[in-house]
Amino acid sequence: MSLDKEKIKHVAKLARISVNEAKVDSLTKDLNSIFKFIEQLNELDTSNVEPLTSILNESLRTRKDLINDGKIRDKILQNSPKKNDEFFVVPKVVE
């Protein structure tokens, strides 16, 4: 897959990214080299390679899912301009 200047500009427009006209040539060259490398990787035979999730040969440790309020509710409520006991008071949004 090769990209030309027009495709770069089109993708930049779709992504709503401003691309400097002077940088389009450099960007085109860089992206084409990246895609060329990806095509080389796609040619490799990886059928006998097991998926790797970690470089360590250990399973992930699990922990209990405990509910914890952090014991800082009062500190958090100090940030509220308006509060009602234990809750933030916000303006009504849905009628």
N, C-alpha and C positions, 0 to 999 in steps of 0.2 A: 504494500500500500504506500503510495506516495502522495504527499500533500503539495499543493501549489499555493501561491499567494492568495488567490481568491477563496480557496477553502479555508485558509487560516482566518481571513477577514470574516467569512461567513460564520465560522464557529465562534469567533470572538464576539460577533454581534449577537448570536444566540445566547452566549454565556454572559452577555452584557459586560464584557471586559473591553476597556479601551486599549487598543494596540497602536503604539506609535508607528507611523508609516516607515520611519527609518529602521525600526527593529523587525519589520515583517520578514525581510530576507534572512536575518540571523535566526529568527524563530522558525522559519520554514526549514532551514538547514538543520537546526537542532532537533526538531520534531521528526524529520525524515530519518535522522540517524537513530533516534529512539525506536521508531517503528521498524527499522531495519534490524536492530538488535532483537526486538520482540519476535520478528519473523524467524531469526536464527534460533531462538529459544523454542519456538513452536516445532522446529524440525527435530528436536531431541526426542529420543525414545525413552519415555518415563513409565512404561508399562510395568516394570519390575521394581519401581521405587515406591516404598510405602509413604503415605502422607506424614509429614512431620508437624507436630503441634508444639513441640518444645525440644530444645537441645538437651534437656535433662531427661534422664531415664526414670523419672518418678511421676506418679500420678498426682494430680492436684489435691491438696488438702482441703477438706470441707470444714465448714464451721457452722455452728447453730445459727439459725436465723432468728435473732432475738430483737424484740422491739425495744428501742432505747430512745428516750427523749433527749439525751445528752445532758440533762440536768442544767440547761442554760435557758429555759423558757423565759425567765424574768429578764435576762439580758437581751434576748431577742425582742421581747415586747417593749423594751425601752426605745427601740427604733421606730415604733409605731406612733404616728401623730395622734391617733385616736384608737382606744382599745376598750374592750368590754371584758372585764375579769381576765380570762385566759386567751382571748382571741383578738385578732386584728379586726377593726371595723372599717369596711370599705364601702364606697358608694354602690347603690343598686345599679346593676347593669342591664338585667333582663326585666322587662315590664310584665 
